[in-house]
Amino acid sequence: MSDPLALPNLAAYPAVRRLIADLQTGIQAVFGPRLLALYLDGSLTSGDFDQDSDVDFVAVTDGEISPAEFAALQDLHTRLAQADPLWGIQLEGSYLPIYALRRFAPQHCLYPNIERGAGERLKLAAHDAPWDVHRSILRERAIVLLGPPAHELIDPVPPDQLRRVMSDLLESWGQNLLARPERVDTRGYQSYIVLSMCRVLYTLETGAITSKPRALKWAMGILDARWHGLLERAWQGRSPGLELSPDDLAETMALVRYTRARTAGPAAQAAV
């Protein structure tokens, strides 16, 4: 059996390979035979992983996660972060029962999740309708560490459903961003917004999901030259420690307005 971590884009990151191996060992120790599958996704699956990426994973269990298992997982992530302060805080993943992974159901949506970042802790988070985007990516591109291929556990997500999810996300998130732009207080978050707008546009126009760098390249090809400088700087802005430019923040808000207007038709675009 081939090594699922023998990925070309991980050759330069032995610490990430060790982290993933330790994560798998730790999760198996918590769940034992109850662990049905463990997948990697995100940039690891698209070949776009680099020094500013996070490490995305999904663990699948045979049923609900007990309070004792939740506490043990919290301890696991604390140990991983302490053992590797650089990469241990870049884990971003969820723990789902098999029936919650297969399709969205409102009664089955609150499950353990951890986000990247210093000081982050495992918590219960909603895996609601927008998580269909994640399901689609997992189904098509997941790297299997344990268990069957992901498409055997996840129902297909139709293109129109992906469009609906992105449209709803654009409406709610975009409205919140435009109402409170001062909450965008880091270069990393500003860049994330720009890259996310590219992905939203890509899905709305194609009905498919793609990675941030590929969505960025696609957007450079179809959007007016006005946005090209902002898009180019967005990829550079993923690196930590860079300063947020007020001009880029203003242009990011303009891109949010444009993205929302683009979905509403030519007349709305002309007003932006």
C-alpha positions as CSV (number, residue, x, y, z in Angstrom):
1,M,0.0,0.0,0.0
2,S,1.4,3.4,-1.0
3,D,2.1,6.1,1.6
4,P,-0.7,8.7,1.5
5,L,1.7,11.3,2.8
6,A,4.2,10.7,0.0
7,L,3.1,13.9,-1.7
8,P,5.4,16.0,-3.8
9,N,4.3,19.2,-2.1
10,L,5.2,17.7,1.3
11,A,8.8,16.8,0.4
12,A,10.0,20.1,1.8
13,Y,7.9,19.9,5.0
14,P,9.0,16.9,7.0
15,A,7.6,18.5,10.1
16,V,4.1,18.5,8.5
17,R,4.4,14.8,7.8
18,R,5.4,14.2,11.4
19,L,2.5,16.3,12.6
20,I,-0.1,14.4,10.5
21,A,1.3,11.1,11.6
22,D,1.1,12.2,15.3
23,L,-2.5,13.5,14.7
24,Q,-3.5,10.1,13.2
25,T,-2.0,8.2,16.1
26,G,-3.6,10.5,18.6
27,I,-7.1,10.3,17.0
28,Q,-6.9,6.5,16.8
29,A,-6.0,6.3,20.4
30,V,-9.1,8.4,21.4
31,F,-11.6,6.5,19.2
32,G,-10.1,3.0,18.7
33,P,-12.3,1.0,16.4
34,R,-15.0,3.7,16.4
35,L,-12.8,5.7,14.0
36,L,-14.1,4.8,10.5
37,A,-12.1,7.2,8.3
38,L,-9.5,10.0,8.4
39,Y,-9.1,12.3,5.5
40,L,-6.9,15.2,4.5
41,D,-8.2,18.0,2.3
42,G,-7.6,21.6,1.4
43,S,-4.4,22.7,-0.2
44,L,-2.8,19.3,0.5
45,T,-5.1,17.7,-2.0
46,S,-4.7,20.4,-4.8
47,G,-0.9,20.6,-4.8
48,D,-1.0,24.2,-3.6
49,F,0.4,23.6,-0.1
50,D,3.1,26.0,1.0
51,Q,4.6,27.6,4.1
52,D,1.5,29.7,4.7
53,S,-1.0,26.9,4.3
54,D,-3.0,25.2,7.0
55,V,-3.4,21.5,7.5
56,D,-7.0,20.4,6.9
57,F,-8.4,17.1,8.1
58,V,-11.7,15.4,8.8
59,A,-12.2,12.4,11.1
60,V,-15.3,10.2,10.8
61,T,-16.7,8.2,13.6
62,D,-19.4,5.5,13.9
63,G,-21.6,7.7,16.1
64,E,-21.8,10.7,18.4
65,I,-18.7,11.9,20.1
66,S,-18.9,11.6,23.9
67,P,-17.8,14.3,26.4
68,A,-14.9,12.1,27.4
69,E,-13.7,11.8,23.8
70,F,-14.2,15.5,23.3
71,A,-12.0,16.2,26.3
72,A,-9.3,13.7,25.1
73,L,-9.3,15.4,21.6
74,Q,-8.8,18.8,23.3
75,D,-5.8,17.4,25.2
76,L,-4.5,15.9,21.9
77,H,-4.6,19.3,20.1
78,T,-3.0,21.0,23.0
79,R,-0.1,18.5,23.0
80,L,0.4,18.8,19.2
81,A,0.5,22.6,19.5
82,Q,3.1,22.5,22.3
83,A,5.2,19.9,20.5
84,D,5.4,22.0,17.3
85,P,4.6,25.6,17.9
86,L,4.9,26.4,14.2
87,W,2.8,23.7,12.5
88,G,0.9,22.4,15.5
89,I,-1.3,25.5,15.5
90,Q,-2.0,25.2,11.7
91,L,-4.4,22.2,12.1
92,E,-7.9,22.9,10.9
93,G,-10.4,20.1,11.1
94,S,-13.6,18.5,12.2
95,Y,-14.8,15.3,13.9
96,L,-18.1,14.1,12.4
97,P,-20.3,11.0,12.8
98,I,-20.8,9.2,9.5
99,Y,-24.4,10.2,9.1
100,A,-23.5,13.9,9.6
101,L,-20.8,13.6,6.9
102,R,-23.0,12.0,4.3
103,R,-25.3,15.0,3.8
104,F,-26.5,18.1,5.6
105,A,-29.3,17.6,8.1
106,P,-30.3,20.4,10.5
107,Q,-30.6,18.0,13.4
108,H,-27.1,16.8,12.9
109,C,-24.8,19.8,12.5
110,L,-23.1,20.7,15.8
111,Y,-19.8,18.9,16.1
112,P,-16.2,19.3,17.3
113,N,-14.0,21.6,15.2
114,I,-10.7,23.3,15.5
115,E,-9.4,26.3,13.5
116,R,-5.8,27.3,12.9
117,G,-4.1,29.9,15.0
118,A,-2.3,30.4,18.3
119,G,-4.5,29.8,21.3
120,E,-7.3,28.0,19.4
121,R,-9.1,25.3,21.2
122,L,-11.4,22.5,20.0
123,K,-15.0,23.6,20.3
124,L,-18.5,22.7,19.1
125,A,-19.3,24.4,15.8
126,A,-22.1,24.3,13.3
127,H,-21.5,22.2,10.2
128,D,-24.6,23.5,8.4
129,A,-25.6,24.2,4.8
130,P,-22.3,26.1,3.9
131,W,-20.4,23.0,4.9
132,D,-21.7,21.4,1.6
133,V,-18.8,23.2,0.0
134,H,-16.4,21.2,2.2
135,R,-18.3,18.0,1.6
136,S,-17.9,18.5,-2.1
137,I,-14.2,19.0,-1.9
138,L,-13.8,16.0,0.4
139,R,-15.8,13.8,-1.9
140,E,-13.8,14.7,-5.0
141,R,-10.3,15.2,-3.7
142,A,-9.7,13.8,-0.1
143,I,-6.5,12.1,0.7
144,V,-7.3,8.9,2.6
145,L,-5.3,8.2,5.7
146,L,-7.7,5.6,7.0
147,G,-11.0,4.1,5.8
148,P,-12.7,4.0,2.4
149,P,-12.6,6.6,-0.4
150,A,-14.5,9.7,0.7
151,H,-17.0,9.4,-2.2
152,E,-18.4,6.2,-0.6
153,L,-19.4,8.1,2.6
154,I,-20.5,11.5,1.1
155,D,-23.5,12.0,-1.2
156,P,-22.9,14.1,-4.4
157,V,-23.5,17.9,-3.9
158,P,-25.3,19.2,-7.1
159,P,-23.9,22.3,-8.8
160,D,-27.0,24.3,-8.1
161,Q,-26.7,23.5,-4.3
162,L,-23.1,24.8,-4.4
163,R,-24.3,28.0,-6.1
164,R,-27.1,28.5,-3.5
165,V,-24.6,28.0,-0.7
166,M,-22.1,30.5,-2.2
167,S,-24.9,33.0,-2.9
168,D,-26.2,32.8,0.7
169,L,-22.7,33.1,2.0
170,L,-22.0,36.1,-0.2
171,E,-25.2,37.8,1.0
172,S,-24.7,37.3,4.7
173,W,-20.9,37.6,5.0
174,G,-20.7,40.4,2.4
175,Q,-23.3,42.4,4.2
176,N,-21.5,42.0,7.5
177,L,-18.1,43.0,6.0
178,L,-19.6,46.1,4.3
179,A,-21.4,47.1,7.5
180,R,-18.3,46.8,9.7
181,P,-15.1,47.1,7.6
182,E,-13.1,48.0,10.7
183,R,-13.3,44.4,11.8
184,V,-10.9,43.5,9.0
185,D,-7.8,44.5,11.0
186,T,-5.1,42.2,9.6
187,R,-3.5,41.8,6.2
188,G,-4.1,38.1,6.4
189,Y,-7.8,38.5,6.8
190,Q,-8.0,41.1,4.1
191,S,-6.2,38.7,1.7
192,Y,-8.5,35.9,2.8
193,I,-11.5,38.0,1.8
194,V,-10.1,38.7,-1.6
195,L,-9.3,35.1,-2.3
196,S,-12.7,34.0,-1.0
197,M,-14.4,36.4,-3.4
198,C,-12.5,34.8,-6.3
199,R,-13.7,31.3,-5.1
200,V,-17.3,32.6,-4.7
201,L,-17.3,34.0,-8.2
202,Y,-15.9,30.8,-9.6
203,T,-18.6,28.7,-8.1
204,L,-21.4,31.0,-9.0
205,E,-20.3,31.0,-12.6
206,T,-19.2,27.4,-13.0
207,G,-21.1,25.4,-10.3
208,A,-17.8,23.8,-9.2
209,I,-15.3,24.3,-6.4
210,T,-11.7,25.1,-6.9
211,S,-8.7,26.1,-4.7
212,K,-7.8,29.6,-3.8
213,P,-4.8,29.9,-6.2
214,R,-6.7,28.4,-9.1
215,A,-9.7,30.7,-8.4
216,L,-7.3,33.6,-8.2
217,K,-5.8,32.7,-11.6
218,W,-9.3,32.3,-13.1
219,A,-10.4,35.7,-11.7
220,M,-7.3,37.4,-13.2
221,G,-8.4,36.1,-16.6
222,I,-12.1,37.3,-16.4
223,L,-12.1,40.4,-14.2
224,D,-11.4,43.9,-15.3
225,A,-7.8,45.1,-15.0
226,R,-8.9,47.4,-12.2
227,W,-8.7,44.4,-9.8
228,H,-5.5,42.8,-10.9
229,G,-3.2,44.6,-8.5
230,L,-5.4,43.8,-5.5
231,L,-5.6,40.2,-6.6
232,E,-1.8,39.9,-7.0
233,R,-1.2,41.4,-3.6
234,A,-3.8,39.1,-2.0
235,W,-1.7,36.0,-2.5
236,Q,1.4,37.8,-1.0
237,G,-0.7,38.9,1.9
238,R,-1.1,35.4,3.2
239,S,2.3,35.6,4.9
240,P,2.1,36.5,8.6
241,G,3.4,39.8,9.9
242,L,2.6,42.0,6.9
243,E,0.9,45.4,7.4
244,L,-2.6,46.0,6.2
245,S,-2.9,48.9,3.7
246,P,-5.9,51.2,4.1
247,D,-6.0,51.5,0.3
248,D,-6.2,47.7,-0.1
249,L,-8.9,47.5,2.6
250,A,-11.0,50.1,0.7
251,E,-10.4,48.2,-2.6
252,T,-11.3,44.9,-0.9
253,M,-14.7,46.4,0.2
254,A,-15.2,47.6,-3.3
255,L,-14.5,44.0,-4.6
256,V,-17.1,42.7,-2.1
257,R,-19.6,45.1,-3.5
258,Y,-18.6,44.2,-7.1
259,T,-18.9,40.5,-6.4
260,R,-22.4,40.9,-4.9
261,A,-23.4,43.1,-7.8
262,R,-22.0,40.8,-10.4
263,T,-24.4,38.1,-9.3
264,A,-27.3,40.6,-9.7
265,G,-26.6,41.4,-13.3
266,P,-25.0,44.1,-15.6
267,A,-27.0,47.0,-14.3
268,A,-25.9,46.4,-10.7
269,Q,-22.3,46.0,-11.9
270,A,-22.4,49.3,-13.6
271,A,-23.4,51.0,-10.4
272,V,-20.3,49.8,-8.5
